[in-house]
Amino acid sequence: MIRVWCALWLALAAPLAQGQAVQAVTEDTAYTYIAGGRVAGPATAVVRAALDRAGLADARFDLYPWARAYEMAMTRPNVLIYLIARTPEREPHFKWVGELMKIEYHLYKLASRKDIAITSIEQARDLTVGVMRRDVRQQYLARKGFAYLEVSAGNEENFRKLLAGRVDLVPLPQADVVQLCEKLRVDCSTVERVLTLDELTVGLYMAFGHLTDDQVVARLRAGYEALRAEGGRVGLQ
């Protein structure tokens, strides 16, 4: 505990250069969403608290389609992206601050589609799957040889395509399915989980792109560790 607070004190001791205000960006999920006209959700609450501990409480929060948020973090300084999956492909492109949670993705179909009966990822390769642009699910399925990936900007658009029969499957966490059913006023029994993508059980992080100064990264890392030390394990499941 003493070591954590010493690290935070050292990180806060050096003033930030002018123009180093942080912009935090994310997408619409069960953990990050708009409520009361501002970006909210349990993941956002943790990120806000970590920024506060780091002396970066003036950070701006914005919600975008995933591809735009990703591009901003990659190409602009001081843009913090969350919840981003930490994968081998992304490892060298970001400065990783801390893990917020782990996520598990499942393939869902319409319950009425009795013609879809799969027990392995190989059996799903010839089906049309709705994915998000530049998302870890798109990258994973493309790597697995899926030829029919229908790309959309966000989870809601993908889910609507599934409901309309425009795609056969969508990969989603269970919490997002529940949220989307509530938002679109759909009975969740109309969709059915068919397969868990075990290889895609990954950690979701806060991260900066490489244009962000190391001082800013170290400051938020120390703030997040201080937050964890105050309340024990920070978890969102």
Secondary structure as UniProt FT lines:
FT   HELIX           2..13
FT   TURN            18..19
FT   STRAND          23..26
FT   STRAND          33..35
FT   TURN            36..37
FT   STRAND          38..40
FT   HELIX           42..53
FT   TURN            54..55
FT   TURN            57..58
FT   STRAND          60..63
FT   HELIX           66..75
FT   TURN            77..78
FT   STRAND          79..85
FT   TURN            88..90
FT   HELIX           91..93
FT   STRAND          94..103
FT   STRAND          106..110
FT   TURN            111..112
FT   TURN            114..115
FT   HELIX           122..124
FT   TURN            125..126
FT   STRAND          129..132
FT   TURN            133..134
FT   HELIX           136..143
FT   TURN            144..145
FT   STRAND          149..152
FT   HELIX           155..163
FT   TURN            164..165
FT   STRAND          169..172
FT   HELIX           174..184
FT   HELIX           188..190
FT   STRAND          191..196
FT   HELIX           198..200
FT   STRAND          202..209
FT   TURN            210..211
FT   HELIX           214..231
//
